[in-house]
Amino acid sequence: MTGSATLQPVIVGAGPAGVRAAQTLVAHGLRPVVIDEAGRSGGQIYRRPPANFQRSPKTLYGFEAARATAVHAALDGLADRIDYRPDSLVWNAQGGLLDVLHGRSRTTRSVPYRQLIVATGATDRVLPVPGWTLPGVYTLGGAQVALKFQGCAIGRRVVFMGSGPLLYLVAYQYAKAGVDVAAVLDTARFADQWAAAPAMLSQPAVFLKGLYYVGWLRARGVLMHGGVRPLRVLGDARASAICWHDGTREQTLECDAVGFGHALRSETQLADLLGCRFAFEPLQRAHLPERDGAGRSSVDGVYLAGDGAGIMGADAAEWAGERAALALLADHGVPVDAARARALERRLGKLVTFRRGLERAFPFPEDWAAHASDELVVCRCENVTAGELRRTVQDCGADEMNRLKALSRVGMGRCQGRMCGVAAAEILAHATGQPVQQVGRLRGQAPIKPIPIQLVSAEGAGA
Ligand SMILES: Cc1cc2nc3c(=O)[nH]c(=O)nc-3n(C[C@H](O)[C@H](O)[C@H](O)COP(=O)(O)OP(=O)(O)OC[C@H]3O[C@@H](n4cnc5c(N)ncnc54)[C@H](O)[C@@H]3O)c2cc1C
């Protein structure tokens, strides 16, 4: 048995999953290191504005105000019992060391770990549309971050487009903040959403919140279309209109900003660098790190929790964070409450029905690649178009993602495929006639997020 005094767990991520994991470890007498690139804890959903901003939790988080306050209070309450390192980006992992960039001091240092909980959350899943690189076009998550973190709107007259629960939530938050929401354009059909209702009723409170957002927008006369195919964002210097197909004809609407996205994708790069085994998860249409019901990865000592290992939402992230911490403790001989561990797993298991319902309500637009024109920019870091990807397939025989990257530079820029990887895989699958799971996934490379180049060159020079 390893006594708890010898355990020095590290948690990456101070969102709901990381916070509950930290709380659980502290409750068992440990002092974990908690690393987060954000300046304040809370993660994405409970993102906190800068300390000098004065907005009430109700204004910032709406129905989630109580949960947000509870998660914030949980980490704040641990202040002297954890080693909390905000503004700290983990950009590499190898040989039992995490390379961490401290954003304010611009210094990098190595943090050793033997037990690690990865709770790195998610980002937007992006399916580009012509014109998406124009100023004034943001992802849905980006649009929400602007509002939540800085109290800024992305425009005065905004169209939200794509699919997923965030579409309606962000539109509601913008309209409530006084922005003119010109339209909500959903690629899913309203019939999909009704068909999914029985499964989504397995989480009645969440389902009702969704209905409330839609009803609220409708009551205020916001234009809402389902079953659309986004065609292009128009504009010269910045977005000035949006054009879509509504099933019978093309429509155009003036706006000065667009928020778009198709649900979320897990931030799996760190799990990848850590050597975790991945498998294709059809429900999420993504390669995800494997984990057991308790959050154990395929690598000893590495645990996975929250949206970073599969999108399950904020409540699930809290439960998974606690469950992963209990697994870590139990694996090292620390007595834990087994009944509590089982109850958490049961709760997490029950969410699968709801998750299936969400996928049915907001299905991935599987015909996206077939409609993507050759001129469409897929990778904006390296300016790689859909046509160049198709030519790489035809001329060089690329049939796998890493080969496609090597030959076309897709995913080789600053985002390392975090933004373009999903779309590139769809184009590759369509061009080669393979199911998307067979084209594989981009291998993780350090740095997993952009860092100043002089830091890497200084390391390389042994500085
Ligand atoms: C932009 C965005 C907006 C969202 N808004 C909502 C919403 O309004 N309502 C809702 O129900 N759900 C929302 N979601 C989903 C919701 O945020 C998640 O379900 C929930 O936050 C998951 O919790 P988590 O702890 O797993 O991850 P997160 O809350 O995402 O926390 C992960 C944390 O890890 C940190 N991190 C990630 N990588 C690194 C690294 N390499 N080094 C250091 N730190 C790192 C991040 O800074 C972050 O604080 C949103 C998701 C996104 C991406």
The ligand as an SDF file (V2000), in Angstrom:
LIG
                    3D

 53 58  0  0  0  0  0  0  0  0999 V2000
  -16.5650   27.7890  -25.1470 C   0  0  0  0  0  0  0  0  0  0  0  0
  -17.4940   26.8690  -24.4060 C   0  0  0  0  0  0  0  0  0  0  0  0
  -18.6360   27.3790  -23.8080 C   0  0  0  0  0  0  0  0  0  0  0  0
  -19.5000   26.5310  -23.1160 C   0  0  0  0  0  0  0  0  0  0  0  0
  -20.6140   27.0530  -22.5440 N   0  0  0  0  0  0  0  0  0  0  0  0
  -21.4880   26.2400  -21.9190 C   0  0  0  0  0  0  0  0  0  0  0  0
  -22.6800   26.7630  -21.3400 C   0  0  0  0  0  0  0  0  0  0  0  0
  -22.9210   27.9560  -21.3730 O   0  0  0  0  0  0  0  0  0  0  0  0
  -23.5260   25.8860  -20.7580 N   0  0  0  0  0  0  0  0  0  0  0  0
  -23.2620   24.5480  -20.6850 C   0  0  0  0  0  0  0  0  0  0  0  0
  -24.0640   23.7810  -20.1420 O   0  0  0  0  0  0  0  0  0  0  0  0
  -22.1240   24.0380  -21.1960 N   0  0  0  0  0  0  0  0  0  0  0  0
  -21.2500   24.8560  -21.8230 C   0  0  0  0  0  0  0  0  0  0  0  0
  -20.1150   24.3310  -22.3570 N   0  0  0  0  0  0  0  0  0  0  0  0
  -19.7760   22.9430  -22.0520 C   0  0  0  0  0  0  0  0  0  0  0  0
  -19.2410   22.9280  -20.5970 C   0  0  0  0  0  0  0  0  0  0  0  0
  -18.3220   23.9690  -20.4980 O   0  0  0  0  0  0  0  0  0  0  0  0
  -18.6050   21.6580  -20.2160 C   0  0  0  0  0  0  0  0  0  0  0  0
  -19.5480   20.6130  -20.2780 O   0  0  0  0  0  0  0  0  0  0  0  0
  -17.9900   21.6910  -18.8200 C   0  0  0  0  0  0  0  0  0  0  0  0
  -17.3800   22.9120  -18.5530 O   0  0  0  0  0  0  0  0  0  0  0  0
  -16.9890   20.5830  -18.7290 C   0  0  0  0  0  0  0  0  0  0  0  0
  -16.2110   20.7430  -17.5790 O   0  0  0  0  0  0  0  0  0  0  0  0
  -14.6960   20.2770  -17.5800 P   0  0  0  0  0  0  0  0  0  0  0  0
  -14.1940   20.5060  -16.2090 O   0  0  0  0  0  0  0  0  0  0  0  0
  -14.5970   18.9290  -18.1680 O   0  0  0  0  0  0  0  0  0  0  0  0
  -13.9660   21.2370  -18.6260 O   0  0  0  0  0  0  0  0  0  0  0  0
  -13.8290   22.8180  -18.6850 P   0  0  0  0  0  0  0  0  0  0  0  0
  -14.8630   23.5060  -17.9170 O   0  0  0  0  0  0  0  0  0  0  0  0
  -13.6830   23.1490  -20.1130 O   0  0  0  0  0  0  0  0  0  0  0  0
  -12.4430   23.0830  -17.9600 O   0  0  0  0  0  0  0  0  0  0  0  0
  -11.2290   22.6680  -18.5130 C   0  0  0  0  0  0  0  0  0  0  0  0
  -10.1450   23.5440  -17.9520 C   0  0  0  0  0  0  0  0  0  0  0  0
   -8.8940   23.0090  -18.3840 O   0  0  0  0  0  0  0  0  0  0  0  0
   -8.0440   24.0650  -18.7060 C   0  0  0  0  0  0  0  0  0  0  0  0
   -7.0690   23.5360  -19.6680 N   0  0  0  0  0  0  0  0  0  0  0  0
   -7.3240   22.8980  -20.8280 C   0  0  0  0  0  0  0  0  0  0  0  0
   -6.1770   22.5250  -21.4310 N   0  0  0  0  0  0  0  0  0  0  0  0
   -5.1850   22.9440  -20.6210 C   0  0  0  0  0  0  0  0  0  0  0  0
   -3.7630   22.8570  -20.6920 C   0  0  0  0  0  0  0  0  0  0  0  0
   -3.1470   22.2440  -21.7150 N   0  0  0  0  0  0  0  0  0  0  0  0
   -3.0300   23.4150  -19.6910 N   0  0  0  0  0  0  0  0  0  0  0  0
   -3.6400   24.0320  -18.6440 C   0  0  0  0  0  0  0  0  0  0  0  0
   -4.9810   24.1360  -18.5290 N   0  0  0  0  0  0  0  0  0  0  0  0
   -5.7360   23.5930  -19.4900 C   0  0  0  0  0  0  0  0  0  0  0  0
   -8.9500   25.1350  -19.2770 C   0  0  0  0  0  0  0  0  0  0  0  0
   -8.3800   26.4270  -19.1340 O   0  0  0  0  0  0  0  0  0  0  0  0
  -10.2230   24.9730  -18.4550 C   0  0  0  0  0  0  0  0  0  0  0  0
  -10.2630   25.8440  -17.3580 O   0  0  0  0  0  0  0  0  0  0  0  0
  -19.2260   25.1570  -23.0270 C   0  0  0  0  0  0  0  0  0  0  0  0
  -18.0720   24.6560  -23.6210 C   0  0  0  0  0  0  0  0  0  0  0  0
  -17.2160   25.4920  -24.3220 C   0  0  0  0  0  0  0  0  0  0  0  0
  -15.9810   24.9170  -24.9670 C   0  0  0  0  0  0  0  0  0  0  0  0
  1  2  1  0
  2  3  1  0
  2 52  2  0
  3  4  2  0
  4  5  1  0
  4 50  1  0
  5  6  2  0
  6  7  1  0
  6 13  1  0
  7  8  2  0
  7  9  1  0
  9 10  1  0
 10 11  2  0
 10 12  1  0
 12 13  2  0
 13 14  1  0
 14 15  1  0
 14 50  1  0
 15 16  1  0
 16 17  1  0
 16 18  1  0
 18 19  1  0
 18 20  1  0
 20 21  1  0
 20 22  1  0
 22 23  1  0
 23 24  1  0
 24 25  2  0
 24 26  1  0
 24 27  1  0
 27 28  1  0
 28 29  2  0
 28 30  1  0
 28 31  1  0
 31 32  1  0
 32 33  1  0
 33 34  1  0
 33 48  1  0
 34 35  1  0
 35 36  1  0
 35 46  1  0
 36 37  1  0
 36 45  1  0
 37 38  2  0
 38 39  1  0
 39 40  1  0
 39 45  2  0
 40 41  1  0
 40 42  2  0
 42 43  1  0
 43 44  2  0
 44 45  1  0
 46 47  1  0
 46 48  1  0
 48 49  1  0
 50 51  2  0
 51 52  1  0
 52 53  1  0
M  END
$$$$
